[in-house]
């Protein structure tokens, strides 16, 4: 069964992207886990040289990515870019190889009509440079996310958005299955 690891680009407790992440995980057919990237130290190549032992949070992230069959990134867009906390996490993964050929989906959600297209494109480009297998059919930009979330359950309740997320998760699972088969 396909194991999915999810990373959120938002550290806010009640983030709309967190709601999208939780909803996507519930729609995924297989075991899921999330990685806490908020505890990662700022990326510093001096802490990651050949003879260096990576800090414990970095080792935990790398292990989680390595054991996952697929990775899901869900992120807001800040100032037309990737949130620093998510870029920092990816920087720690660049040279270690856990993302090589790993099926990856990127979902950005925005309160605005654009849906986070700048951050989505930047994340996809960074992941391709890391030789991750970005699954285009599993990537999404979700505009005007606010009214699509139930504030009580902190889950997406908009049926067309849920159907789109279900399709995206199915594409990611299929890509992971074909990679591990």
Secondary structure, DSSP 8 states (H G I E B T S, - for coil): ---EEEEES---TT-HHHHHHHHHHHHSSS-EEEE--TT-----GGGGSTT----HHHHHHHHHHHH-SEEEEEE-EETTEE-HHHHHHHHHHHTT-TTTT-EEEEEEE-SSTT-SHHHHHHHHHHHHHTT-EE-GGG-EEE-S-GGGEETTTTEE--HHHHHHHHHHHHHHHHHHHHHH-
